[in-house]
């Protein structure tokens, strides 16, 4: 296999991997009308604090617990906003609700929903919210069944920096919650379940809701949303593909709506989308967790007019810790302590959560596997350059230049080898013609000839292979680095999104300039690359127009990724021109045939004949 064939194989694999990762983004599944209808038209359920759970014997011996004493849900719809985290680095509001006694939503004042330049500037004032898609607040305690139970009414109060939520049943079971906001998007929560009666009480299996995630903008795809949780020293990831039950990642099967943890105990859990996360760390590992996928209403006509690429089938994910049924004696209680992170997926911020999520920070950021090491290193390097005064766009350019300088000697040697091989093509073609009836012998002669002239058929592929981890590292980093969200560069208003300048009239196709520049630069670079000897015209055309495939695949990816690949191609063109200028006029003198084979080799007596010595007259 020659150098060009290997290059075709490498680029084909690269394209397949990127296509696999983007297939759900480019072609989202069709909405499920039945699921959406159930989600939109389901009647509300009257609140009840508990439902009896467990075995039939337990159900016969226990009296169902009733609603809170003296509390009417219809009169206790109370919202409270705590604005105690306004400082130079963090600005957010917690919205507490009495219906469920938990966090209904979190408003992140430093992050706009829309990052593009809009004609109507008012759209950019809408702020990002977390945990607002579903009606179940974070830190809700649900008894018996996660599907059937509903949030219960609580009494809310504030004592200094703490928010209190309390409810109690007629039988004397009291639930008290305490919330203490701290710093770095973190709030501490405690839940105390107490038997205030003078007799024992059976508490059924119960769920503590840790939060939910959904799309931030109408265009957000399900591809970036899901669940991650840590057990022992491992991390499990459950994405949209698991719920879609796809075969080979492409062909959907019977959808699944509920995931139950396969490993335990749970040290931490996260529900997150592309740029924001809700991470819950229990003080004591939780026994299990369950995650439900919930269908959200389809985008309205008005939304589709403003956002033509809106996700037609948006979903949200609800996560809860599961605790088994237990018995509380008179005046006994059980208490759960949690640390909640509700904010952006900034690496430095997540790293402050502590040792509980040491292995989880990289997982939440998407920096897992072999390429995750490169993604993490690139992000840290980019942030360091920004600390030194560069913008994120120029930081990407600077990192690309640094990487090119590091690979410069290897790439230069490879390019020189390619140049020399191009000059040796006539002799190599002659060898091919001479031994065309014996392919094995022809290949052996070609290898001997190239070894004699110090060229390698795979020399041009080594730089490509070495740069693949960097490319995939950039790809992984740019998919989750919130630092690039809203970062502008030249005409690009958001490096984390495609740089759409306008919609082509009549075709309704976005005009994205960076992928076109990337394709043009790659076509230019390909035209400067000499073809390998023996490559037929069909292979040459495939190699020449391979960049067009990448334009199609990367057209709707982030502008930051296209910026990196464009600069990389331009630097390669400069390097090839420098080598071409230094080798101009110095055509290598090839050796017409390989060295004389040693006695005993397969060619002895076949390809070698001693020349007849002329006798002196």
FENVENGI-V619703 format. One line per field, one symbol per residue. phi: phi as a letter, one per 40 degrees, with the letter a starting at -180 (. if undefined). A space follows every 10 residues. Layout:
phi = ???
//
This chain:
phi = .ccccccccc cccdcccccc cbccccbccc ccdccccccc bcccbccbcb bcbhcdcccc cbcdcccdcg bbccbbcbbb bbbcbcacbb aabcbcbcch faccabbccc bccbbccbcc ccccccccbb gbcbccccgc bbbgaccccb cbcbcbabbg cbbbbbaacc chcbbbbbbb cbbfgbbcbb bbbbccccbc acbcdbbbcc habaccbccd ccdcbibbab bfbbbbbbbd ccccfccfgb bcbccbbbbb dcbacccaab babcbbabbb bccbdccaab bbcbccdccc ccccccbccc ccbcbbbbba cbbccabbcd gcabbbbbbb bbacccdccc ccchccbdcc cccccgcbgc cccccccccc cccccccchc cccccccccc cccccccddc cccccccccc cccccdcccc ccccbccbdc cccccccccc ccbfbbcbcc cdcccccddc ccccdccccb ccdccgccaf cccaccbccc cacccgcfbc cbcdcccccc cccccccccc cccgccdccc ccccbddccc cccccbcccc cccdcccdcc cccdcccccc ccbcgbcccc ccacccccch ccccgbcbbc ccccccc
//
